[in-house]
């Protein structure tokens, strides 16, 4: 499963990756806010979102693009 996600990210353009990174950071902010207020049902979602952000940053770094 990780390989399919990574291949999907590698097929995206740099601009699409930047947009996806912004969306994931916004999602992480919302998840953290829900966690702090006790509204978050799935605690694993925070960890999964962080991993997605790391994957996107890895692909951008491999391309030589500064984050």
Long-range contacts (C-beta under 8 A, 24 or more apart in sequence): 5-52, 5-55, 6-55, 6-59, 9-55, 9-56, 9-59, 10-59, 12-59, 14-60, 14-63, 14-65, 17-56, 17-59, 17-60, 18-60, 20-56, 21-53, 21-56, 21-57, 21-60, 21-67, 24-49, 24-52, 24-53, 24-56, 25-53, 28-53
